Amino acid sequence: MTTHLSRTRNQNPDLDLSIQRVIRAQKQTIWDAWTTPVQLAQWWIPAPLQLRVDSLELTPGGAFVTQMSEDGTEWRPHVDAVFLVIEEGSRLVFTNAVSSSWHPALPDPVAMTTEIILGDHPDGTDYRAIVRHGSPEQRARHEELGFFDGWGTVTDQLAASVE
């Protein structure tokens, strides 16, 4: 286990869903793909949907707001969240349970806190996304709505964009 993996909270199988894979790229390249709006817009929504990054304030409490579109003309909300933790080059934590304006939120379809962890691996980067939920019912709902397909697809798109 690498140093920053040991700093993560323990996973709770009743509340958390996660994706983990080795991406054959340097940590900094993946970090840049997550933290550069133009790059994030290229992969962080399943194609053929389009993503627009409205705010990406990389500081604890900073806004993280994206919109999605099927045709590039009509946009609807995708994420309205705040960053909780930024560890340069290795870890991002954000939640949609608080909106970018710092108001408590009841996001549809579920409230979640997401932790993105980039660890060292001999073949590139150990990439891990842990999505935490407030109840087993919320976790189950997210899984039923296609968590593994959706997060798996965007993780594949991320890998394709950086490898």
Residue pairs with C-beta under 8 A, 6 or more apart in sequence:
2 119
2 120
2 126
4 87
4 90
4 91
4 117
4 118
4 119
5 117
5 119
5 126
5 128
7 91
8 91
8 115
8 117
8 130
9 115
9 132
11 18
11 130
12 132
14 136
14 139
15 132
15 133
15 134
15 135
15 136
15 138
15 139
16 130
16 131
16 132
16 133
16 139
17 130
17 131
17 133
17 139
17 142
17 143
17 147
17 148
17 151
18 128
18 129
18 130
18 131
19 128
19 129
19 148
19 151
19 152
19 155
20 126
20 127
20 128
20 129
21 127
21 155
21 159
22 121
22 123
22 124
22 125
22 126
22 127
23 30
23 124
23 125
23 127
23 158
23 159
23 162
23 163
24 123
24 124
24 159
24 163
25 124
25 125
25 159
25 162
25 163
26 124
26 125
27 89
27 90
27 118
27 119
27 120
27 125
28 89
29 162
30 118
30 125
30 127
30 158
30 162
31 88
31 89
31 90
31 118
32 39
33 39
33 40
33 43
33 158
33 161
33 162
34 40
34 92
34 116
35 56
35 58
35 92
37 53
37 56
38 53
39 161
40 51
40 53
40 56
40 66
41 50
41 51
41 52
41 53
41 66
42 51
42 157
42 161
43 154
43 157
43 158
43 160
43 161
44 51
44 66
44 154
44 157
44 158
45 51
45 66
45 68
45 78
45 154
46 150
46 153
46 154
46 157
47 153
47 157
48 70
49 68
49 69
49 70
50 68
50 69
50 70
50 71
50 72
51 66
51 67
51 68
51 69
51 78
52 66
52 67
52 68
52 69
52 75
53 65
53 66
54 65
54 66
54 67
55 62
55 63
55 64
55 65
55 100
56 62
56 63
56 64
57 63
57 64
57 83
58 83
58 86
59 83
59 86
60 83
60 84
60 85
60 86
61 82
61 83
61 84
61 102
62 82
62 83
62 86
63 81
63 82
63 83
63 100
63 101
64 79
64 80
64 81
64 82
64 83
64 94
64 100
65 79
65 80
65 81
65 100
66 78
66 79
67 75
67 76
67 77
67 78
68 75
68 76
68 77
68 78
69 75
69 76
79 96
80 96
80 99
80 100
80 105
80 107
81 94
81 95
81 96
81 98
81 99
81 100
82 94
82 95
82 98
82 99
82 100
82 102
83 92
83 93
83 94
84 93
84 94
84 95
84 113
85 91
85 92
85 93
85 115
86 92
86 93
89 118
90 117
90 118
90 119
91 115
91 116
91 117
91 118
92 114
92 115
92 116
93 113
93 114
93 115
93 116
94 113
94 114
95 111
95 112
95 113
95 114
96 105
96 107
96 111
96 112
97 104
97 105
97 107
97 111
97 112
97 113
97 134
98 104
98 105
99 105
105 111
109 141
109 142
109 145
110 133
110 138
110 141
110 142
110 145
111 133
111 134
111 138
112 131
112 132
112 133
112 138
112 142
113 131
113 132
114 129
114 130
114 131
114 132
115 128
115 129
115 130
115 131
115 132
116 127
116 128
116 129
117 126
117 127
117 128
117 129
117 130
118 125
118 126
118 127
118 128
119 125
119 126
119 127
119 128
120 126
124 163
127 155
127 158
127 159
129 151
129 155
131 142
131 147
131 151
133 139
133 142
